[in-house]
Amino acid sequence: MNAAPRHPAVAGRFYPDRPELLARELAACIPAHEPAAPALMLMGPHAGWMYSGAIAGLTWARTAVPRRVILLAPNHTGVGPSISLWSGGPWLLPGGDLAIDEPLRDAIAEIDGVTLDASAHAREHAIEVHLPMLRARRPDARIVPLVLSRLAAPQCAALGRALAQAIARCGDEVLVVASTDMSHYVPVAVADALDHSALDRVLALDPDGLHHTVEREHISMCGYVPTAVALHCARARGAHTAALVRYGHSGETSGDLRRVVGYAGVLVA
């Protein structure tokens, strides 16, 4: 297995690339005194922090983060296999890194259809943008990153259940993170309506309904596949509640309400 580290691809653009600036931005994004509770799944946005950092930070602040974390992201670049499991070494970040949970990765690598790969991860931002917040909440965390291309609803169900089985074999608390933004570049009223249609399915713990709603309504939710997979996994692990932490959009920062991107934070327990 290639143990080469993964170097930052979007530091300095999506979040600060200097450790002292990063620490300052993390302090601004992650509230210090939020009550945190264990969760099976976290759904959060991956845009530049100036747009979505407050929502992502609040969601991470309310999560009691365990040591082991699986991160699922969409494939924005189109590179690599359809289910790409990171094959390399630690993920480097400004001021430090995050190690790979090799036993958990080995268990996931045994799932049918999963391919060990580095290419899909090299330029993909959707996992990286979460990692400084994860490290701030749990500096000793060990991670397993997966990048997913478009999967049919039955494939999402099979992968989610298989992930739950792999987690059970490893025997520890594990947080599964689904990285997604919501509607892209639509008027704010359209984004609000479409996004809440999708969020209704997430909050109902209905991954098949989410998948069908996004495809039927042509909602440009880039991470609906990772979210559906994570929901299937959470349900197989006994999830019974889902809570919306916060919903917002890029227009709150830019002032442009004609072409917004939606963002949401959700916790499932």
N, C-alpha and C positions, 0 to 999 in steps of 0.2 A: 504493500500500500504506500502511495506517495505521501510522505509526511511533511511536505513543504507547507509553510504557513500561508494563510490567505491575507494579503495586504489590503488596506483600505482602498475602496474604489471611489467613494463619494465624500470622504472627509474634506472639509474646506468648502463644500458646496451644500450638502444637506444638513451638516452639523459641523461645529468648529473642529479644525485640525490641529490646534495648539492645546496642550493639556490644560493650561491655566484658563483659557477661554472656554474650553469644554466644561471644566468644573463649574465655572460661573453660569453657563447656560443650563447645565443640569440642575443647579440649585434653583434657577428660575422656573424650570419646567416641572420639576418633581416637588410637590408640596411636602413640607417637612413633618407635618403633624396629622396626616390622614390616617384613619384607622385601617389597618391592613388585615386581610383574612386569607386563608388558604384558598386556592382555586385549582381546578383541573385544567382550565383553558382560559387564555387571554386572547381577545381579538383587538388589534390596535392598528393605527395608520402608519404609513411609512413615507409620507411626503417630507419635504424639508421642514426642519423644526420651526422655522418662522411661521409656517402655516399650521402644522399639525402637532407640534411639540407639546403644547399645553394639554391636548387631549391624550396623547400617548403618555405623557408624564403623569397625569392624574391617574390613568389606568394602572400604570406600573406602581404608583404610590399606594394604591389600595390593594395590592397583591402581596401576600406573604410568600416571597419567591423561594422555592426549594433549591437544592443544590443542582439538580438535574433539570435541564430545559431542552425540549425539542422545539425547533422553530420551522414553520412551514410558510413558504412564500410562493407567489406566482412567478412565472418566468417572463420577465419583460423583454429579454434580449432575444429569445427564440433559439438560444444555443443549448446544446446538450440533450440528454434523454428526457423522457416525459416525467420520470420520477427520479430525480437526481439527488443522491445522498452524498454529502461532502466527503471526499476521499482523503483529504490532506490533514495537515496539522493545525495548530492553534490559529485563531482569527486575531490578527493584530489590530489594535486600536490606538489612537493617540494616548500616550501615557500608560500603556499596558496591553494585555491581551486576555483572551478567554480560551481555556483549554477545551479540547474535545473529550466528550464522555465516550471513551472507546468501547467499554462493554455494552453500553446501550446502543451505540452505532453498530456494533457487531450483530446484536440481536435484530436490529431493523434491517440490516443488509441481507438477512435470510428471507425477507418477505418477497414473494413472487412479484416481479415487475420492477423492483427497486434496483437501481444501478449505481454503483460507486463511481463518482465523477467529480471533477473539479471545474470543468469548462462552464457549466451553467451558473456557477457561483462567482466566477471571476469578476464580472462587471455588474452583477445583480445587486441592487441597492436595498431591496425590501427586507432582507434580514439585517444587514449591516446597520441600518438606521435605528433599529431597536437595541443593538448591543451595548452602546454606552449607558443606556438607561438600565438594562439588565445588570450590567456590571456595577452600576451605582447602588442598585438595590441588593445585589448578592455578589460581592467581589470574588468569592470562591466558586462561582457557578461553573458547571461544565455543560457544554452545549452539543446538540446534534442538529445541524442545519440540513433541510431538504428544500429543493426548488421543484415545483410542480407545474407542468404544462396543463393544457386543457384536458380534463378527464370527464368521462361520462358519469352520470349519477351512480350507477352500480360500481364503477371503479372507485369512486370516492368512498362508498360504503365499505367495500372490501379492504381498502387501504386503511381506513380509520379503525376498523375492527382488528386488523392485523397489528397496527401500532399499539392498540390497547393490550393485545396479547404479549407483544414484545416488552411493554412496560411492566406487565404483571410478572414476566419471567425475571426481570431485573430486581423487582421487589422493593423499590424505594418510591418516595413521593417524586412525581414528575409533573412539571408544568408544560403544557402544549400551547405554543403561541401561533396564532394565525395572523399573518401580516397582510393587511388589505386597506386600500382606500375605497371609497364608495363611488358615487356617480362622478364622471369626468366631463368638465367643460360644457355644462348645460345651465340654463337659467336657474336661479336659486329655488324658485317654486317647483320646478320640475325635479330638481335634485332632492328636495325635501320629500316630495311625494314618492318618488321611486325608491329612495334610500330607506324610508320607513316601511315600504312594502317588503324590502329585503330584511330589514332589521326585525320586523314582526316575526319572520320565520326563524331568525337566529334566536330571538328571545323565547320562542316556543320550542326550542331545541329540536327543530325540524330541518335537518340537513337536506333531505330530498326536496322538501318544499322550497328551501332556499335556492337550490340548484335549478329547479323548474321555474321559479319566479324570475330569477335573473335572466335565464335564457328566453323565457316567454315574453318578458317585458323589455328585453334588450337593455338591461341595466348595465352600465359600464363599470361594474364593481370588479376591479382587476383581480382580487383575491378570493372570489367566491368558491373556487375549488379548494384552496387551502382551508377556508373556513368550513366548508362542508365536511372535509376529511376530519378536521379537528372536532367538529360537533359529533360525528359518528364515533370518534375515539372517546370523547367525553361521555356520551351516552352508554357506550360499552363499559365504561369505568364507573357507572352509577350516578352520573350527573342528574340533578333534579331541579336546579334553578339557574336562571340567567338574568343578569342585570345590566342595563345600559348605564355606563358611567357618564358618558357625555356624547352628544352629537354636535357637529359644527361643520363649517365649510370655509374654503379659502377666501371667500369674499369678506369674512370678518377681519382679515388682515389686509387684503388688497383693496377693498372697497368696490371691486367689480362684481356686481351681482348678476351679470349677464352670462358669465362663463365661470362657474364655480366647480370645485372639486369637493366632494363630501368626505367627512372623516367621522369615525365612531370608535369608541372604546367600549368593550363588553367583557364582563367576567362571568364565567360559568363554573358552578360548584355543585 
